[in-house]
Amino acid sequence: MRYARAFSLAAGLVMGGISLQAQTLPEILDKYAAALGGADKLKAIKTQYTEGEMTFDAQQGMKVPIKKWVKQNEAMRMEFDVQNMKNIQVVRKDAAWQYMPVTTNMNVEEIDPLVRKLMQPQLDVTGELFDLAGKGKKVELAGQDTLNGEKVYKLKVTTAEGVNGFAYLDANTFYLVKATNEVEIKGYKTELVTRLSDYRKTVDGYAYPAQVEQTTGDTNVRIRVNKVEVNQPMADSLFEKPVAK
């Protein structure tokens, strides 16, 4: 079940500088959007396709190839292969299903509503702090901090559902370098910590973190992103639940 849990929590977050004291929150958010490629580019994203490799530290560093398709604000499909078995998770706004033979369950089944809720942010590839009003989020500047010897801005993020988390932006690049969120699974509350690094840009100028590490409880997962394509055609059939035979 650790594979399912890790992928259920895996989410897609991505985010240049003046002196720390000179920045207001609106300026910080504007520079964050600019670092990602610019507001106009972000608004124009319709689809995103990603390929990479996921490493499970709890499984002696086992590496798993992954693929992910996202229709902005509509649907997400993730595939990962374990021992030549394809595993699939699909999340839409109003439904979610999975086929996870890695859990020894060979049936297509509905994803738990709470897990589906946790995965909803993966339907948005425009960035954690972009279009706050449209996403019903509230952000406050919580101060300044240091992360790995570098100055960062610490922002408190409150979702439309009232869930709080913190985002840390590099004070020079304005990339998101860390995010912390409280999550609850089957009545158990824990903190999900996401660290992002090695930012790259697509040929179209969109920035993304090529290295993502997520830790929750005793689970630590590292994702290496090798390929990102934006606004390529994407079939609706990718997100349709298979009909039982």
C-alpha positions as CSV (number, residue, x, y, z in Angstrom):
1,M,0.0,0.0,0.0
2,R,3.0,2.3,0.3
3,Y,3.1,2.8,-3.4
4,A,-0.6,3.8,-3.5
5,R,-0.2,6.1,-0.6
6,A,2.9,7.8,-2.0
7,F,1.4,8.4,-5.4
8,S,-1.9,9.5,-3.8
9,L,0.0,12.2,-1.9
10,A,2.4,13.0,-4.7
11,A,1.5,16.3,-6.0
12,G,2.7,18.7,-8.6
13,L,4.0,22.1,-7.2
14,V,6.4,24.6,-9.1
15,M,7.4,28.3,-8.9
16,G,13.8,35.9,-9.8
17,G,15.4,39.0,-6.8
18,I,15.8,42.2,-4.7
19,S,16.7,42.6,-1.1
20,L,14.5,40.7,1.3
21,Q,13.3,43.8,3.1
22,A,12.1,45.5,-0.1
23,Q,9.5,42.9,-1.1
24,T,5.8,43.2,-0.4
25,L,3.5,40.1,-0.7
26,P,2.1,41.3,-4.1
27,E,5.6,41.8,-5.4
28,I,6.7,38.4,-4.2
29,L,3.7,36.7,-5.9
30,D,4.3,38.6,-9.1
31,K,7.9,37.5,-9.2
32,Y,6.9,34.0,-8.4
33,A,4.6,33.9,-11.5
34,A,7.3,35.5,-13.6
35,A,9.8,32.9,-12.5
36,L,7.4,30.1,-13.7
37,G,7.2,31.7,-17.1
38,G,4.9,34.6,-16.7
39,A,1.2,35.1,-15.9
40,D,0.1,35.0,-19.6
41,K,1.9,31.7,-20.2
42,L,0.5,30.1,-17.1
43,K,-3.1,31.2,-18.0
44,A,-2.6,29.6,-21.4
45,I,-1.7,26.1,-20.1
46,K,-4.3,23.5,-21.2
47,T,-2.4,20.3,-20.8
48,Q,0.9,19.0,-19.3
49,Y,2.6,15.7,-19.8
50,T,5.5,14.5,-17.6
51,E,7.8,11.6,-17.5
52,G,10.2,10.7,-14.7
53,E,11.5,8.2,-12.2
54,M,10.4,7.7,-8.6
55,T,12.7,6.3,-5.9
56,F,11.3,4.6,-2.8
57,D,13.8,4.8,0.0
58,A,11.8,2.3,2.1
59,Q,12.2,-0.2,-0.7
60,Q,16.0,-0.2,-0.8
61,G,16.0,2.6,-3.3
62,M,13.7,0.9,-5.7
63,K,13.2,3.0,-8.9
64,V,9.9,3.2,-10.7
65,P,9.3,4.9,-14.1
66,I,6.3,7.2,-14.0
67,K,4.2,9.1,-16.5
68,K,1.6,11.7,-15.8
69,W,-1.0,13.5,-18.0
70,V,-3.0,16.5,-16.8
71,K,-5.8,18.5,-18.4
72,Q,-5.6,21.7,-16.5
73,N,-8.3,21.9,-13.8
74,E,-10.1,18.9,-15.2
75,A,-8.4,15.6,-14.9
76,M,-5.1,13.8,-14.1
77,R,-3.8,10.3,-15.0
78,M,-0.7,8.8,-13.5
79,E,0.9,5.5,-14.6
80,F,3.8,3.7,-12.9
81,D,5.3,0.3,-13.7
82,V,6.4,-2.2,-10.9
83,Q,7.7,-5.6,-11.9
84,N,6.3,-5.2,-15.4
85,M,2.8,-4.4,-14.0
86,K,1.2,-1.2,-15.1
87,N,-0.5,0.7,-12.2
88,I,-2.9,3.6,-13.0
89,Q,-4.6,6.3,-11.0
90,V,-7.1,8.8,-12.5
91,V,-8.5,11.8,-10.6
92,R,-11.2,14.1,-11.9
93,K,-13.1,16.8,-10.0
94,D,-16.0,14.6,-9.2
95,A,-14.6,11.1,-9.4
96,A,-11.4,9.1,-9.1
97,W,-10.4,5.5,-9.8
98,Q,-7.4,3.3,-9.8
99,Y,-6.0,0.0,-11.0
100,M,-3.2,-1.0,-8.7
101,P,-2.0,-4.6,-9.1
102,V,1.0,-3.6,-7.0
103,T,-1.4,-3.8,-4.0
104,T,-2.4,-7.4,-5.1
105,N,-5.8,-6.0,-6.1
106,M,-6.5,-6.8,-9.7
107,N,-9.7,-4.9,-10.0
108,V,-10.5,-1.3,-11.1
109,E,-11.8,0.4,-8.0
110,E,-13.0,3.9,-6.8
111,I,-10.4,5.9,-4.9
112,D,-11.4,6.8,-1.3
113,P,-13.1,10.3,-1.3
114,L,-10.6,11.6,1.2
115,V,-7.6,10.5,-0.9
116,R,-9.3,12.0,-3.9
117,K,-9.6,15.3,-2.1
118,L,-5.9,15.2,-1.2
119,M,-5.1,14.6,-4.9
120,Q,-7.2,17.5,-6.3
121,P,-4.3,19.9,-6.3
122,Q,-2.7,17.7,-9.0
123,L,-5.3,18.9,-11.4
124,D,-3.6,22.4,-11.3
125,V,-0.2,22.7,-13.0
126,T,0.0,26.5,-12.9
127,G,1.6,26.7,-9.5
128,E,0.7,26.7,-5.8
129,L,0.5,30.5,-5.5
130,F,-0.9,31.5,-8.9
131,D,-4.4,32.8,-9.3
132,L,-5.2,32.8,-5.6
133,A,-8.6,34.3,-6.0
134,G,-9.7,31.8,-8.6
135,K,-8.6,29.0,-6.3
136,G,-10.2,30.5,-3.2
137,K,-6.8,30.6,-1.4
138,K,-5.5,33.2,1.1
139,V,-1.8,33.8,1.5
140,E,0.0,35.8,4.2
141,L,3.7,36.8,4.4
142,A,4.8,34.9,7.5
143,G,8.3,36.4,7.6
144,Q,11.8,35.5,6.5
145,D,13.8,32.3,7.1
146,T,16.9,30.4,6.0
147,L,16.8,27.1,4.2
148,N,20.0,25.3,3.3
149,G,21.9,28.5,4.0
150,E,19.8,30.5,1.6
151,K,17.3,33.3,2.4
152,V,13.7,32.4,1.8
153,Y,10.2,34.0,2.2
154,K,7.9,32.0,4.3
155,L,4.2,32.3,3.2
156,K,1.2,30.9,5.1
157,V,-1.3,29.4,2.7
158,T,-4.9,28.7,3.6
159,T,-7.0,26.7,1.2
160,A,-10.6,27.3,0.4
161,E,-11.4,24.5,2.8
162,G,-9.6,26.2,5.6
163,V,-6.5,23.9,5.6
164,N,-3.2,25.7,6.4
165,G,0.2,25.1,5.1
166,F,3.5,26.9,4.5
167,A,5.3,27.7,1.3
168,Y,9.0,28.7,1.2
169,L,10.2,30.8,-1.8
170,D,13.9,31.3,-2.6
171,A,14.5,35.1,-2.1
172,N,16.7,35.3,-5.2
173,T,15.0,33.0,-7.8
174,F,11.4,33.1,-6.3
175,Y,11.1,29.4,-7.0
176,L,9.2,27.3,-4.5
177,V,11.8,25.3,-2.6
178,K,9.8,23.8,0.2
179,A,6.1,23.3,1.1
180,T,4.6,21.8,4.3
181,N,1.0,20.6,4.6
182,E,-1.0,18.8,7.2
183,V,-2.8,15.8,5.7
184,E,-5.2,13.2,7.2
185,I,-5.5,9.6,6.0
186,K,-7.9,7.2,7.7
187,G,-8.1,9.5,10.8
188,Y,-4.4,9.8,11.2
189,K,-2.9,13.3,10.9
190,T,0.6,13.8,9.6
191,E,2.8,16.4,7.9
192,L,3.6,16.2,4.3
193,V,6.9,17.9,3.5
194,T,7.8,18.6,-0.1
195,R,11.3,19.8,-1.2
196,L,11.9,21.0,-4.7
197,S,15.2,21.7,-6.5
198,D,17.1,21.7,-9.7
199,Y,14.7,23.9,-11.7
200,R,14.7,23.6,-15.4
201,K,12.8,25.2,-18.3
202,T,10.9,23.7,-21.2
203,V,11.5,24.9,-24.7
204,D,8.5,27.1,-24.3
205,G,9.9,28.8,-21.2
206,Y,7.9,27.1,-18.4
207,A,9.9,26.4,-15.3
208,Y,9.7,23.2,-13.3
209,P,11.6,21.4,-10.5
210,A,13.5,18.4,-11.9
211,Q,14.0,17.0,-8.4
212,V,11.1,16.6,-5.9
213,E,11.3,14.9,-2.6
214,Q,8.3,14.1,-0.4
215,T,8.3,12.9,3.1
216,T,5.3,11.9,5.3
217,G,5.5,9.7,8.3
218,D,8.0,7.0,7.6
219,T,7.5,7.3,3.8
220,N,10.2,9.1,1.7
221,V,9.9,9.4,-2.0
222,R,12.1,11.1,-4.5
223,I,11.0,12.0,-8.0
224,R,13.3,12.8,-10.9
225,V,11.5,14.6,-13.7
226,N,13.1,13.9,-17.1
227,K,10.6,15.3,-19.6
228,V,7.8,18.0,-19.5
229,E,5.6,18.9,-22.5
230,V,3.0,21.6,-22.3
231,N,-0.2,22.1,-24.5
232,Q,0.2,18.9,-26.5
233,P,-3.0,17.1,-27.6
234,M,-4.5,14.8,-25.0
235,A,-7.3,12.3,-25.5
236,D,-10.3,12.4,-23.2
237,S,-10.2,8.5,-23.2
238,L,-7.1,8.6,-21.0
239,F,-9.3,9.7,-18.0
240,E,-12.3,7.4,-18.6
241,K,-12.9,4.5,-16.2
242,P,-12.7,1.1,-18.0
243,V,-16.0,-0.6,-18.4
244,A,-16.2,-3.9,-16.5
245,K,-16.4,-6.9,-18.9
